[in-house]
Amino acid sequence: MAPRQKDPIESEFVTFKSGRDLSSAPDLRLLHYNDVYHLDPSSSSEPVGGVARFQTAVTEYRSAERFKGHPELVTLFSGDVFNPSLESSVTKGSHMTPILNNIGTDCACVGNHDLDFGVKQFESLTAKCNFPWLIANVFDPALGDNVPIGHAKPTHMLTASNGIKIGLIGLGEREWLDTVNAIPPDIIYKSATETARELIPQLRRDGADIVIILSHAREPNDNKLAKNLDGAADLILGGHDHFYAHSLIGGAHVLRSGSDFKQLSYLEARRRPGEAGGWDFDIWRKDVVSSIAEDEGTLALVDRLTAKLKQSLEKPVGWTAAPLDARFTTVRTKESNLGNFVCDIMRHHYRADAVIMASGTIRGDQVYTPGPIRAKDITDCFPFEDPVVVIKVKGKGIWDALENGVSLYPALEGRFPQVSNINFHFDPNKEPRSRLLSVEIGGQPIDMEKVYVLCTRGYMARGKGIVPRRLAQELRPLLRNTADQNADGYKALLTQSEGGEAEEVVDEENGILISTMLRQYFMALKVMDTWKNWTPTLEQHWGNVVSCVGCHHPHHPPSPTSERKEPQLPPGQPSLSPSGWGNWTADKIRERRSSVLPLSERDDSDESPQQARDEGDVRVIDRELFVMRKVFRKWCRRTGIEPRLGEELKEGEYEADWTKAIAPQLEGRIRMVDAVKT
């Protein structure tokens, strides 16, 4: 093979040069990636990512002509794939196992988000993988002495195609264990350094020629591990962080390879001449850019997976007996029952003192009428993929954040706050930033110096307010620096890692999406076709959340009827498609929408032709309702009529027998001085 004179693959960059002659074949070839969530390209700028382009890059490193005669590629993954994403909130991670297998992964480390749906679901998903999962320092006593969580392996020995033995260890960090509510409470954590010091000699005795640690930990923790081991391990391939980084510490390379199928690392390892056990590494970063052709087989696989996902999105996951008000005119100017409900779930899920959620989080801009709540309704209404976070902030910071939230009222700004365990009164007639009249947290006047545990969105903890893109573009040239740019956002909630004062308790890498949170809440309400992997830990946690939220937002018991009520159609009408105004009453619309069976909690469930027809009919109803809603809004604006929210269902009108129905309420959390001066 000719020496490397230039980058042989487009968008490949040198990360580290050993100085060795690259004209001869290496002893080992490795590929590393970590933290992948989205199948489609996830960025509008380069590198765009996308699993089909990622697969093309992997295939190039695996079987290109220039690697002929070289040892076969060994592909390693450092965790976080089954969550968080909007897709996973529906599939519970099952759509990602075929992807990992298709890539040709040889071994993986457990990541914190891989446990978001519980240990049983993790075991179910990993059982379908063609490779082992490792974690050596997190144990579940319920499984026996020194048994890793989820029956993962502590170590694994891979034999390369040329006979070289690769000893692998999986390690996690203590910090993320406290943020995963789906794992058993009595989990045992052991020091990563102590664990590695015990296992590395064991792997060497078992014949390992090279020792690689697959880690899911922050970069500082991986760097500390490398320093403590002082060259005992040859490589530390990390995950958890979402950036690309490389260090050489204590003779060991510490590497993390980006995220979300946007980057990967390719490594060549050569034995160090005259030094037993010594290795030299050459490392390249590969960016997955838009000019890379998409792998046709992977595109077909993605099409199959997303086709099933689209079917699932049309299915009900819950039921509401009360209209859910997601209109911008409501959530961006006043208290909303949907805002109350979601904020309360956030607070009780993380056991926080309070919640502030910018109303721009709620994107439905409609009233979700009483009836089935589909998976699609959740992902459409809460499409953002920055996780929920938990911070510690003084009362003064909460006051300032609320001042920011009402600063542009009555404009329909996404910064207007929806809250939990907070009551506040404001006067829009006063100058911006001086509009609050009173704030209570937990029924007590806010203490400006007290540190509260606050739950919010990751976007807000980065000090941002939700500003329309066009307005942000217009303002940017006028703002002199970063502090000015944050001046109209939630800078009072800025975390220490972003230059603020708030302390992070659950950061963005450890938090989960609102859509996932809602999905699990509705799973906890189901009484039929319940999830087989619903563990006692999940039952206890979400049972407590449901009980606490139910104190403010009652649940209607399931209907005692044993059979699903079939819609009564006019004679001769072949489908559920509307025919005449008589079919557009609220109860008839609800009846037709209820014809679709709820989402099955079995990952391998397939729908019948009749179910597909029912879902198609409901999609027709959705399109018709969209047009009707648009026309009605326009008519209301022209006539000056204020539309009134519908009423909650009365006893006997809720007939779903497979779940409890929610009934979110208004509670007077947000009060305003009556009129704005003109």
C-alpha positions in Angstrom: 0.0 0.0 0.0 1.3 3.4 -0.9 2.1 5.9 1.9 -0.7 8.3 2.9 0.2 11.6 1.1 -3.2 13.2 1.5 -6.6 12.5 3.0 -7.9 9.4 1.1 -11.5 10.1 2.0 -13.3 13.4 1.8 -13.8 15.2 5.1 -11.2 13.0 6.9 -8.9 14.9 9.2 -5.8 13.9 11.2 -6.4 13.8 14.9 -3.1 12.3 16.0 0.1 11.2 14.1 2.3 8.6 15.7 5.2 9.3 13.3 5.2 5.7 12.1 5.5 4.6 8.5 2.0 4.2 7.2 3.0 2.3 4.1 2.7 -1.0 5.8 -0.5 -2.6 7.1 -1.4 -1.8 10.7 -1.8 -4.6 13.3 -5.3 -3.4 14.2 -7.9 -1.2 12.6 -10.6 0.3 14.9 -13.7 2.5 14.3 -15.3 4.3 17.2 -18.6 6.2 17.6 -20.8 7.3 20.5 -24.1 9.0 21.4 -26.4 8.5 18.3 -30.1 9.3 18.3 -31.5 10.3 14.9 -31.7 8.3 11.8 -32.1 11.2 9.4 -29.6 14.1 9.1 -29.8 16.1 12.3 -28.2 19.3 11.3 -28.7 21.9 8.6 -25.0 22.8 8.6 -22.0 20.5 8.0 -21.5 17.8 9.1 -25.2 17.0 8.5 -25.0 13.4 9.8 -27.6 10.8 9.0 -27.2 7.0 9.4 -27.2 6.3 5.7 -24.2 8.5 5.0 -22.6 7.2 8.2 -23.0 3.7 6.9 -21.3 4.6 3.7 -18.3 5.9 5.7 -18.2 2.8 7.8 -18.3 0.6 4.7 -15.4 2.5 3.2 -13.2 1.8 6.2 -14.4 -1.8 6.3 -13.9 -2.9 2.8 -12.3 -0.3 0.5 -9.7 -1.6 -1.9 -7.0 0.4 -0.2 -7.5 -1.7 2.9 -7.1 -5.0 1.1 -4.7 -7.3 3.0 -5.3 -5.3 6.3 -6.9 -6.8 9.4 -10.7 -6.5 9.5 -12.2 -3.5 11.0 -13.3 -3.6 14.7 -16.2 -1.3 15.5 -16.8 0.0 19.0 -19.6 2.1 20.5 -19.6 4.1 23.7 -23.3 4.2 24.6 -26.5 6.3 24.4 -28.6 5.1 21.5 -32.0 3.9 22.8 -33.0 7.4 24.0 -33.5 10.4 23.9 -35.3 11.2 20.6 -38.9 11.8 19.5 -38.8 8.5 17.8 -37.7 6.7 20.9 -40.5 8.2 22.9 -42.8 6.1 20.7 -40.7 3.0 20.1 -38.9 2.8 23.4 -35.6 2.4 21.5 -36.5 -0.7 19.5 -36.0 0.9 16.2 -32.3 1.4 16.9 -31.2 -2.2 17.4 -31.4 -3.1 13.6 -29.3 0.1 13.0 -26.5 -0.9 15.4 -26.4 -4.4 13.9 -26.4 -3.0 10.4 -23.4 -0.8 11.2 -21.5 -4.0 12.3 -20.9 -3.0 15.9 -18.6 -5.4 17.7 -19.0 -4.2 21.3 -20.7 -1.4 23.2 -20.7 0.3 26.6 -23.9 1.0 28.4 -24.9 4.7 28.4 -27.3 6.4 30.9 -30.0 7.0 28.3 -29.9 3.3 27.3 -31.6 2.7 30.7 -34.3 5.4 30.4 -37.1 2.9 29.7 -36.0 0.6 32.5 -33.7 -2.4 33.0 -36.1 -4.9 31.4 -36.4 -2.9 28.3 -32.7 -2.6 28.1 -32.3 -6.3 28.4 -35.0 -6.9 25.7 -33.2 -4.5 23.3 -29.7 -5.8 23.9 -30.8 -9.4 23.5 -31.5 -8.4 19.9 -28.1 -7.0 19.3 -25.4 -9.1 17.6 -22.7 -7.9 20.1 -22.2 -7.7 23.8 -22.9 -4.7 26.1 -20.4 -3.9 28.9 -20.5 -2.1 32.2 -18.1 -3.2 34.9 -18.7 -0.8 37.8 -22.5 -0.6 38.1 -24.1 -3.6 39.8 -27.7 -4.7 40.5 -27.9 -6.7 43.8 -31.2 -8.1 42.7 -29.4 -10.1 40.0 -26.8 -11.5 42.4 -23.4 -10.6 43.7 -21.3 -8.4 41.4 -23.7 -8.8 38.5 -23.7 -5.7 36.3 -27.0 -3.8 35.7 -29.1 -5.3 32.9 -27.0 -8.4 32.8 -24.4 -6.6 30.9 -20.9 -8.0 30.9 -18.0 -6.4 32.8 -15.4 -7.3 30.2 -15.2 -8.9 26.8 -12.3 -10.4 24.8 -12.4 -9.9 21.0 -10.0 -11.7 18.7 -9.1 -9.7 15.6 -9.0 -11.3 12.2 -5.2 -11.6 12.5 -5.4 -13.2 16.0 -4.6 -10.2 18.1 -6.7 -10.3 21.4 -8.4 -7.1 22.4 -9.5 -6.8 26.1 -12.5 -4.5 26.5 -13.8 -3.0 29.8 -17.0 -1.0 30.1 -17.2 1.8 32.6 -19.8 4.4 33.6 -19.6 7.4 35.9 -21.3 8.0 39.3 -23.0 11.3 38.2 -25.5 9.9 35.8 -26.8 7.2 38.1 -28.7 9.7 40.2 -30.5 11.1 37.1 -32.0 7.9 35.7 -35.3 7.3 37.5 -36.0 4.1 35.7 -33.2 2.0 37.4 -33.6 0.2 40.7 -32.8 2.4 43.7 -30.3 0.0 45.4 -27.8 0.0 42.5 -24.2 -0.3 43.6 -21.5 1.9 42.0 -17.8 1.2 42.2 -15.0 3.5 41.4 -14.0 3.5 37.7 -10.3 3.7 38.6 -10.6 0.9 41.2 -12.5 -1.3 38.8 -10.1 -0.8 35.9 -7.1 -1.5 38.2 -8.6 -4.9 39.1 -9.7 -5.9 35.6 -6.8 -4.8 33.4 -4.3 -7.3 35.0 -7.0 -10.0 34.7 -7.4 -9.3 31.0 -3.6 -9.3 30.5 -3.4 -12.7 32.2 -6.2 -13.9 29.9 -4.0 -13.1 26.9 -5.1 -9.5 25.9 -2.5 -8.0 23.7 -4.2 -4.5 24.0 -6.6 -3.2 26.6 -9.4 -0.7 25.6 -11.8 1.0 28.0 -15.2 1.8 26.6 -16.5 4.6 28.8 -19.7 6.6 29.1 -18.5 9.5 31.2 -17.6 13.2 31.0 -14.3 14.1 29.5 -12.8 15.3 32.8 -13.7 11.9 34.4 -12.1 10.1 31.5 -9.0 12.3 31.7 -8.8 11.6 35.5 -9.1 7.9 34.8 -6.3 8.0 32.3 -4.1 9.9 34.8 -4.8 7.4 37.6 -4.1 4.4 35.4 -0.8 5.8 34.2 -0.7 3.8 30.9 -2.2 0.6 32.2 -4.9 0.9 29.5 -3.9 1.6 25.9 -7.1 3.4 24.9 -10.1 5.1 26.5 -12.9 5.5 24.0 -15.5 7.7 25.7 -19.1 8.8 25.2 -21.6 11.0 27.0 -20.2 14.3 25.8 -21.5 15.4 22.4 -18.3 16.8 21.0 -15.1 15.5 19.3 -12.0 15.5 21.5 -8.7 13.8 21.9 -6.0 13.8 24.6 -2.9 11.8 25.4 -2.6 11.4 29.1 -0.3 9.1 31.0 0.5 7.2 27.8 -3.1 6.5 27.0 -5.2 8.1 24.2 -8.5 9.5 25.5 -10.9 9.9 22.6 -14.6 10.8 22.1 -16.0 10.8 18.6 -18.8 13.5 18.3 -22.4 12.5 18.3 -25.5 11.7 16.3 -23.9 10.0 13.3 -22.1 13.3 12.4 -18.6 12.1 13.2 -16.6 8.9 13.8 -13.0 8.0 14.6 -10.8 5.7 12.5 -7.7 4.3 14.3 -4.8 2.3 13.1 -2.7 0.6 15.8 0.9 -0.7 15.3 3.0 -2.6 17.8 5.9 -0.6 19.1 9.1 -2.3 17.9 11.3 -3.5 20.7 8.8 -2.8 23.4 6.5 -5.6 24.6 2.9 -4.5 24.9 3.6 -1.0 23.5 1.3 0.4 20.8 1.4 3.4 18.5 -1.8 4.9 17.2 -2.7 7.0 14.2 -6.2 8.6 14.5 -8.4 10.3 12.0 -11.7 12.1 12.5 -14.3 11.5 9.8 -17.0 14.1 9.4 -20.3 12.8 7.8 -21.0 15.6 5.3 -23.7 16.0 2.8 -21.5 15.1 -0.2 -21.2 11.6 1.0 -23.6 9.2 -0.8 -26.3 7.6 1.2 -26.1 3.8 1.5 -29.0 2.3 -0.4 -29.4 -0.7 1.9 -29.5 1.5 5.0 -32.0 3.9 3.4 -34.3 0.9 2.7 -33.8 -0.2 6.3 -34.7 3.3 7.6 -37.7 3.3 5.4 -39.0 0.1 6.9 -38.3 1.3 10.4 -39.9 4.7 9.9 -42.9 3.2 8.1 -43.8 1.3 11.2 -43.0 4.3 13.3 -45.5 6.4 11.3 -48.1 3.8 11.9 -47.5 4.0 15.6 -47.7 7.8 15.6 -51.3 7.6 14.5 -52.3 5.4 17.4 -53.7 6.7 20.7 -51.4 6.5 23.8 -53.8 8.3 26.1 -57.2 9.9 26.5 -58.3 13.3 27.7 -61.7 14.1 29.2 -61.0 17.8 29.2 -60.1 20.0 26.2 -56.3 20.7 26.2 -55.6 24.4 25.4 -52.4 24.7 23.4 -53.4 27.8 21.4 -50.7 30.4 21.2 -53.2 33.0 22.2 -53.6 31.1 25.5 -50.2 29.7 26.4 -48.3 32.8 25.4 -50.5 35.2 27.5 -52.0 33.3 30.4 -52.3 30.1 32.3 -53.1 27.0 30.3 -54.4 23.7 31.6 -52.0 21.9 29.3 -49.1 24.0 30.6 -50.1 23.2 34.2 -50.3 19.5 33.5 -47.0 19.2 31.7 -45.2 21.4 34.3 -46.6 19.3 37.1 -45.3 16.1 35.5 -41.9 17.6 35.1 -41.8 18.7 38.7 -42.9 15.4 40.2 -40.7 13.3 37.9 -37.6 15.1 39.1 -39.0 16.0 42.6 -38.2 19.6 42.1 -39.5 22.6 44.1 -40.8 24.4 41.1 -41.0 24.5 37.3 -40.7 27.3 34.8 -41.3 26.3 31.1 -41.3 28.9 28.4 -44.6 28.6 26.6 -42.9 28.4 23.2 -42.2 24.8 24.2 -45.9 24.1 23.4 -46.2 24.1 19.6 -49.7 22.6 18.9 -51.5 26.0 18.5 -54.9 24.3 18.8 -57.3 22.9 21.3 -57.0 19.2 21.6 -60.6 18.2 22.1 -61.7 15.5 24.5 -60.9 12.1 23.1 -57.9 10.0 22.2 -54.4 11.5 22.5 -52.1 10.1 19.8 -48.4 9.7 19.8 -48.4 12.1 16.9 -50.2 14.7 19.1 -47.4 14.5 21.7 -44.5 14.8 19.2 -46.2 17.6 17.2 -47.0 19.6 20.3 -43.6 19.0 22.0 -41.2 18.7 19.1 -38.1 20.1 20.8 -35.2 17.8 21.5 -33.5 19.7 24.2 -34.1 17.6 27.4 -35.6 18.7 30.7 -32.9 19.8 33.1 -32.8 20.5 36.9 -30.9 23.4 38.4 -30.4 25.0 41.7 -31.1 28.8 41.6 -31.8 31.5 44.2 -35.2 33.0 44.6 -33.9 36.2 43.0 -33.1 34.2 39.9 -36.6 32.8 39.7 -38.1 36.3 40.2 -35.9 37.6 37.4 -36.8 34.7 35.1 -40.5 35.4 35.6 -39.9 39.1 35.0 -38.3 38.1 31.7 -41.3 35.9 30.9 -43.9 38.6 31.1 -41.6 41.4 29.9 -43.1 41.6 26.3 -46.8 40.9 27.2 -49.2 41.2 25.4 -47.1 40.1 22.4 -47.5 36.4 21.7 -43.9 35.7 22.8 -42.7 32.1 23.5 -40.9 33.4 26.6 -44.2 33.7 28.5 -43.9 31.2 31.4 -46.0 28.2 32.3 -45.3 27.1 35.9 -45.7 24.5 38.6 -45.8 25.1 42.3 -45.5 28.8 41.5 -48.1 31.5 41.8 -47.4 34.9 40.5 -49.3 38.2 39.9 -48.1 40.8 37.4 -49.1 44.2 36.1 -48.6 44.5 32.3 -49.1 48.3 32.6 -45.7 48.7 34.4 -42.4 48.9 32.7 -40.8 45.7 31.5 -38.6 44.0 34.1 -40.7 45.7 36.8 -44.1 44.0 36.3 -44.2 41.3 39.0 -46.3 42.2 42.0 -45.9 39.0 44.0 -44.5 35.5 43.7 -45.2 32.4 45.8 -43.4 29.0 45.7 -45.2 26.2 47.4 -47.8 28.6 48.8 -45.1 30.8 50.6 -43.7 34.2 49.5 -40.6 33.7 47.5 -37.3 34.0 49.5 -34.8 35.9 47.3 -31.8 34.3 49.0 -33.1 30.7 49.3 -31.8 28.2 46.8 -34.6 26.4 45.1 -34.5 23.2 42.9 -36.0 24.3 39.6 -37.0 22.1 36.7 -36.9 23.7 33.2 -35.8 23.1 29.6 -32.2 22.8 28.7 -32.6 25.7 26.2 -33.6 28.0 29.1 -30.8 26.9 31.3 -28.5 28.1 28.6 -29.8 31.5 29.3 -32.0 31.7 26.2 -35.5 33.1 25.6 -37.6 31.9 22.8 -37.4 34.6 20.1 -38.8 34.2 16.6 -35.9 33.5 14.1 -36.6 36.5 12.0 -36.6 38.8 15.0 -33.4 37.2 16.3 -31.7 37.8 12.9 -32.8 41.5 13.0 -31.5 42.0 16.5 -28.2 40.2 16.2 -26.3 43.1 14.5 -27.5 45.5 17.1 -26.1 43.4 20.1 -22.5 44.0 20.9 -21.6 40.9 22.8 -22.9 37.6 24.2 -24.2 39.2 27.4 -26.2 41.6 25.3 -27.5 38.8 23.1 -28.7 37.0 26.2 -30.3 40.1 27.7 -33.7 39.3 26.3 -33.5 35.6 27.3 -33.6 33.6 30.5 -30.1 34.7 31.6 -31.2 34.5 35.2 -31.3 30.7 34.8 -27.9 30.5 33.1 -25.9 27.6 34.5 -22.3 27.7 35.8 -21.1 25.8 32.8 -22.5 28.6 30.6 -21.1 31.4 32.7 -24.1 31.9 35.0 -24.7 31.1 38.7 -27.2 28.3 38.6 -25.9 24.9 39.7 -26.7 21.9 37.4 -28.3 18.9 39.1 -29.5 17.2 36.0 -27.8 18.5 32.9 -28.8 18.2 29.2 -26.8 15.0 28.6 -28.7 13.3 31.5 -32.2 14.8 31.1 -35.0 13.3 29.1 -37.4 14.8 26.6 -40.8 16.1 27.5 -42.3 13.8 24.9 -40.7 10.8 26.6 -41.9 12.0 29.9 -45.5 12.2 28.7 -45.3 8.9 27.0 -44.3 7.2 30.2 -47.0 9.0 32.1 -49.6 7.7 29.8 -48.1 4.2 30.0 -48.6 4.4 33.8 -52.4 5.1 33.2 -53.0 2.1 31.0 -55.1 -0.8 32.4 -55.1 -3.0 29.3 -52.3 -4.1 27.0 -49.8 -2.8 29.5 -46.1 -2.8 28.8 -44.5 -6.2 29.6 -41.2 -4.5 30.5 -42.9 -2.1 33.0 -40.6 -2.8 36.0 -41.5 -2.5 39.7 -39.1 0.5 39.8 -41.0 2.2 36.9 -44.3 1.3 38.5 -43.3 2.8 41.8 -41.8 6.0 40.3 -44.6 6.7 37.8 -47.3 5.6 40.2 -46.1 8.3 42.6 -45.9 10.9 39.8 -49.5 10.0 38.7 -50.8 10.2 42.2 -49.2 13.6 42.8 -50.3 15.1 39.5 -53.8 13.6 40.1 -54.2 15.8 43.1 -54.4 18.8 40.7 -55.6 17.2 37.6 -58.2 14.4 38.2 -58.2 11.1 36.4 -61.4 9.5 35.1 -61.6 5.8 35.7 -61.7 3.6 32.5 -65.1 2.7 31.2 -66.5 -0.6 32.6 -67.6 -1.7 29.1 -65.7 -4.7 27.9 -66.0 -4.0 24.2 -64.9 -1.1 22.2 -67.9 0.9 21.0 -68.0 0.9 17.2 -69.0 4.1 15.4 -72.6 4.2 14.2 -72.5 5.2 10.5 -75.3 6.3 8.3 -76.8 3.5 6.1 -74.7 2.8 3.0 -71.7 4.8 4.2 -68.6 2.5 3.7 -66.1 4.2 5.9 -65.6 6.6 8.7 -65.2 9.6 6.4 -67.5 12.4 7.3 -70.8 12.7 5.3 -73.0 15.6 6.2 -73.0 18.0 9.1 -74.5 15.4 11.4 -71.2 13.6 11.6 -69.4 16.8 12.7 -70.8 17.1 16.2 -68.2 16.8 19.0 -69.4 13.3 20.1 -69.5 12.0 16.5 -65.9 13.3 15.8 -64.8 11.7 19.1 -66.5 8.5 18.2 -64.8 8.2 14.8 -61.4 9.2 16.2 -61.8 6.5 18.9 -62.1 3.8 16.2 -58.3 3.5 16.0 -57.0 0.9 18.5 -54.5 2.2 21.0 -50.8 1.8 20.5 -49.7 -1.7 21.4 -46.8 -1.9 23.8 -45.4 -4.9 22.0 -42.5 -3.9 19.8 -43.3 -6.6 17.2 -47.0 -5.8 16.8 -48.5 -5.3 13.3 -51.7 -3.7 12.4 -54.5 -5.3 10.5 -55.9 -4.0 7.2 -59.0 -2.8 9.0 -56.8 -0.8 11.5 -54.9 0.8 8.6 -58.3 1.8 7.0 -59.5 3.3 10.3 -56.2 5.3 10.7 -56.6 6.5 7.2 -60.1 7.7 7.9 -58.9 9.5 11.0 -56.2 11.3 9.0 -58.9 12.5 6.6 -60.8 13.8 9.7 -57.6 15.6 10.9 -57.2 17.3 7.5 -60.8 18.4 7.5 -60.6 19.7 11.0 -57.4 21.6 10.2 -59.2 23.4 7.4 -62.3 24.1 9.5 -60.2 25.4 12.4 -58.3 27.7 10.1 -61.4 29.1 8.5 -63.1 29.5 11.9 -60.1 31.5 13.3 -60.2 33.8 10.4 -64.0 34.3 10.8 -63.5 35.0 14.6 -60.9 37.6 13.9 -63.1 39.4 11.3 -66.2 39.4 13.5 -64.3 40.2 16.8 -65.7 37.1 18.5 -63.6 35.4 21.1 -63.9 31.6 20.8 -64.7 29.8 24.1 -63.0 26.7 25.2 -65.3 23.6 25.3 -66.3 21.8 28.4 -65.0 18.7 30.1 -66.8 15.4 29.4 -69.6 14.6 31.7 -70.0 11.3 33.5 -70.9 8.5 31.0 -69.3 10.3 28.0 -65.9 8.8 28.5 -66.0 5.2 27.2 -62.4 4.1 26.7 -61.8 0.9 28.6 -58.0 0.6 28.1 -56.8 3.6 30.1 -57.6 6.3 32.6 -58.5 9.7 31.2 -56.7 12.9 32.2 -58.6 16.1 33.0 -56.0 19.0 33.3 -57.3 22.0 35.2 -56.7 25.7 35.6 -55.8 26.8 39.1 -55.2 30.5 39.1 -51.4 30.1 39.1 -50.9 33.2 36.9 -52.9 36.4 37.7 -52.8 39.7 35.9 -54.0 43.2 36.6 -57.2 43.4 34.5 -56.5 45.7 31.6 -53.5 47.0 29.6 -53.4 50.8 29.4 -53.9 52.1 25.8 
